[in-house]
């Protein structure tokens, strides 16, 4: 099995190249990703938007996102199964990749994890078999570039994510704060009052509750709540308030604060 | 002044509230409950707010836009609760020395309110179903487009 590390993302929400950020062991996410893949794969390649080199696979599909990277790898070595891995998963361990490989069967198109927050398949920490090539090509031909949608159509097995944080991406500064706190073990327990309005009030069937949490920011707390109530909303496009006024998702949560999560507003 | 109300909005009272001897121009906007949305037949609308922050943010918007556009007085009321077709969901009244400022500010106020004031809208359809409406001009669109 070959491994493909994806480092070509734009990191637009983080504002700095995620693959060059260091979270663990003094290694950049790129270096750590290579090390993880090397521990379980025969050959490791790096997917980049543009470039040449022995272990480089340039994305030959242009600006269509990770599905283009997967297709480029399949074009490079069509007879190999591919373990596709995003570089921005600092809490992922070798054992998790081994679990994917152990669950994978020769007749599967794919083997992957399900997100602990929304139960959706995670396409970028997954084995894509040779038998998935036709579905990937067909999706690109019909300009449907969502790898998760392709994964949903495939025959395969989904494993539950080992924990809420195992597959946490470092997409935003708030994600980075939460993940660093979990790596260093510096998280502290606190009670936060969460009030719910409108859609969130209906989904939780509560107007308010006290939550005991180890999250450092409203972003981490929202991921916990999403998992607890299977909330289909994502942080992107939402706002958050603390003690009655807007705040950033990176706000450091303190004991007794009152948080309100604000889905896209629709007044007027 | 921005107010939430669960009572029927009287736009004439809002107009009277912004009367001013220095004013040569008045502009107003009313948002009404419409019987259709994106091809579906709407039976009624339900508005819910995060009251403390909705009023705080609404007032911030009015103050900012009044300063930016040379407005003498501005008032806005937003209805919450269950509204029937044709009812007034929001009314805005502004007075200014000149018409340009009044028109521009009135438009800027409704756009800003739709963008950031924490108020949500649930559409009830004639087929008995209902959904919380996704925004049309909310913060997400301002960030991503």
Boltz contact constraints between the chains, C-beta under 6 A:
constraints:
  - contact:
      token1: [A, 197]
      token2: [B, 48]
      max_distance: 6.0
  - contact:
      token1: [A, 197]
      token2: [B, 50]
      max_distance: 6.0
  - contact:
      token1: [A, 198]
      token2: [B, 48]
      max_distance: 6.0
  - contact:
      token1: [A, 198]
      token2: [B, 120]
      max_distance: 6.0
  - contact:
      token1: [A, 199]
      token2: [B, 132]
      max_distance: 6.0
  - contact:
      token1: [A, 237]
      token2: [B, 140]
      max_distance: 6.0
  - contact:
      token1: [A, 239]
      token2: [B, 139]
      max_distance: 6.0
  - contact:
      token1: [A, 241]
      token2: [B, 53]
      max_distance: 6.0
  - contact:
      token1: [A, 244]
      token2: [B, 52]
      max_distance: 6.0
  - contact:
      token1: [A, 244]
      token2: [B, 53]
      max_distance: 6.0
  - contact:
      token1: [A, 260]
      token2: [B, 50]
      max_distance: 6.0
  - contact:
      token1: [A, 262]
      token2: [B, 118]
      max_distance: 6.0
  - contact:
      token1: [A, 264]
      token2: [B, 134]
      max_distance: 6.0
  - contact:
      token1: [A, 264]
      token2: [B, 135]
      max_distance: 6.0
  - contact:
      token1: [A, 264]
      token2: [B, 138]
      max_distance: 6.0
  - contact:
      token1: [A, 264]
      token2: [B, 140]
      max_distance: 6.0
  - contact:
      token1: [A, 265]
      token2: [B, 118]
      max_distance: 6.0
  - contact:
      token1: [A, 265]
      token2: [B, 119]
      max_distance: 6.0
  - contact:
      token1: [A, 265]
      token2: [B, 135]
      max_distance: 6.0
  - contact:
      token1: [A, 265]
      token2: [B, 138]
      max_distance: 6.0
  - contact:
      token1: [A, 266]
      token2: [B, 120]
      max_distance: 6.0
  - contact:
      token1: [A, 266]
      token2: [B, 121]
      max_distance: 6.0
  - contact:
      token1: [A, 266]
      token2: [B, 133]
      max_distance: 6.0
  - contact:
      token1: [A, 266]
      token2: [B, 135]
      max_distance: 6.0
  - contact:
      token1: [A, 267]
      token2: [B, 113]
      max_distance: 6.0
  - contact:
      token1: [A, 267]
      token2: [B, 114]
      max_distance: 6.0
  - contact:
      token1: [A, 267]
      token2: [B, 117]
      max_distance: 6.0
  - contact:
      token1: [A, 267]
      token2: [B, 119]
      max_distance: 6.0
  - contact:
      token1: [A, 268]
      token2: [B, 31]
      max_distance: 6.0
  - contact:
      token1: [A, 268]
      token2: [B, 90]
      max_distance: 6.0
  - contact:
      token1: [A, 268]
      token2: [B, 110]
      max_distance: 6.0
  - contact:
      token1: [A, 268]
      token2: [B, 113]
      max_distance: 6.0
  - contact:
      token1: [A, 268]
      token2: [B, 114]
      max_distance: 6.0
